[in-house]
Amino acid sequence: MATKARKRASAGDAASEQGMPVLEKIAGLLALHYVKDIEDKDQAALKLDAIGFTSREIAALLDVGTNYVNVARHRKSKKK
């Protein structure tokens, strides 16, 4: 009877099973830490946008819709 080799599970495998790679989780946590003191979601969205997060990522982090993020960007451009 042949025995099956056990595959060692890494931390990356566990996170991938949950639907989000480990580096994305870390980036999300760092982003939330970066904007934790900002009460205005528009300003938080703009800071995350300046860092390089996409509208979809910002919306997920701030628990708002992607349109909210796009409107915040538009308002910023009108102020200039």
Summary of the structure (lengths in Angstrom):
residues: 80
radius of gyration: 18.3
end to end distance: 73.7
largest distance: 73.7
contacts: 172
relative contact order: 0.11
helix: 66%
strand: 0%
